[in-house]
Amino acid sequence: MIYSRREEVEIMRLVGASESFIKAPFYIEGLLQGLVGAVAGIGVLFVCSLPWQPRRAECAGRDDGSPLPGTRTAVVIILVSMLAGSLGCYVSLKSS
């Protein structure tokens, strides 16, 4: 990530920006990428399981037949994905 913006980072360093000020946008981008990835994954899960939804409800003996994970599970998936995005950013910035 930082390699594609090295000119911007160099200019920021020349004008006296601190390292945390330079790195903060990269961490925010990693968090947002994790968030978008998790939401997209849950969305794809929902769309792909729509054809089987009525059959699942019959087999499970319940009426909702929702293919989506529960609220707690969805929140955990989103948080772990955001953590993975920020961890990837951390590793990327650590090696630069």
C-alpha positions as CSV (number, residue, x, y, z in Angstrom):
1,M,0.0,0.0,0.0
2,I,2.6,2.5,1.0
3,Y,4.7,1.8,-2.0
4,S,2.1,3.2,-4.4
5,R,1.9,6.4,-2.4
6,R,5.6,6.9,-1.6
7,E,5.8,10.3,-3.2
8,E,2.9,11.6,-1.0
9,V,4.5,10.0,2.1
10,E,7.9,11.6,1.3
11,I,6.3,15.1,0.9
12,M,4.5,14.6,4.2
13,R,7.7,13.7,5.9
14,L,9.4,16.8,4.4
15,V,6.8,19.1,5.8
16,G,7.2,17.5,9.3
17,A,4.3,15.1,9.6
18,S,4.7,12.5,12.4
19,E,4.8,8.8,11.6
20,S,1.4,8.2,13.2
21,F,-0.1,10.9,11.1
22,I,1.3,9.3,8.0
23,K,0.3,5.8,8.9
24,A,-3.3,6.5,10.2
25,P,-4.9,6.7,6.7
26,F,-3.4,3.3,5.8
27,Y,-4.8,1.7,9.0
28,I,-8.2,3.2,8.3
29,E,-8.1,1.9,4.7
30,G,-7.3,-1.6,6.1
31,L,-10.2,-1.5,8.5
32,L,-12.6,-0.3,5.7
33,Q,-11.4,-3.0,3.3
34,G,-12.1,-5.6,6.0
35,L,-15.5,-4.2,6.6
36,V,-16.4,-4.1,2.9
37,G,-15.1,-7.7,2.5
38,A,-17.1,-9.0,5.4
39,V,-20.3,-7.3,4.3
40,A,-19.8,-8.5,0.7
41,G,-19.2,-12.1,1.9
42,I,-22.3,-12.1,4.0
43,G,-24.2,-10.6,1.0
44,V,-22.9,-13.3,-1.3
45,L,-23.9,-16.0,1.2
46,F,-27.4,-14.6,1.3
47,V,-27.8,-14.3,-2.5
48,C,-26.3,-17.8,-3.2
49,S,-28.5,-19.5,-0.6
50,L,-31.8,-18.0,-1.7
51,P,-32.7,-20.9,-4.1
52,W,-32.4,-23.4,-1.1
53,Q,-34.1,-21.2,1.4
54,P,-37.6,-22.9,1.3
55,R,-36.1,-26.4,1.4
56,R,-33.9,-25.5,4.4
57,A,-36.9,-24.3,6.3
58,E,-38.7,-27.6,5.8
59,C,-35.7,-29.7,6.7
60,A,-34.9,-27.6,9.8
61,G,-38.5,-27.7,11.0
62,R,-38.7,-24.0,11.4
63,D,-40.3,-21.2,9.3
64,D,-37.5,-18.6,9.1
65,G,-35.0,-20.6,7.1
66,S,-32.7,-17.6,7.0
67,P,-29.3,-18.2,5.3
68,L,-27.7,-15.3,7.2
69,P,-25.7,-15.9,10.3
70,G,-27.1,-14.7,13.6
71,T,-26.4,-11.1,14.7
72,R,-23.6,-12.1,17.0
73,T,-22.0,-14.2,14.4
74,A,-22.2,-11.5,11.8
75,V,-20.7,-9.0,14.1
76,V,-17.8,-11.4,14.9
77,I,-17.3,-12.0,11.2
78,I,-17.1,-8.3,10.5
79,L,-14.8,-7.5,13.5
80,V,-12.4,-10.4,12.6
81,S,-12.4,-9.2,9.0
82,M,-11.6,-5.7,10.1
83,L,-8.8,-7.0,12.3
84,A,-7.4,-9.0,9.4
85,G,-7.4,-5.8,7.3
86,S,-5.6,-3.8,9.9
87,L,-3.2,-6.6,10.6
88,G,-2.3,-6.8,6.9
89,C,-1.7,-3.0,7.0
90,Y,0.5,-3.4,10.0
91,V,2.6,-6.0,8.4
92,S,2.8,-3.9,5.2
93,L,3.9,-0.8,7.1
94,K,6.3,-2.7,9.3
95,S,8.2,-4.0,6.3
96,S,8.5,-0.5,4.7
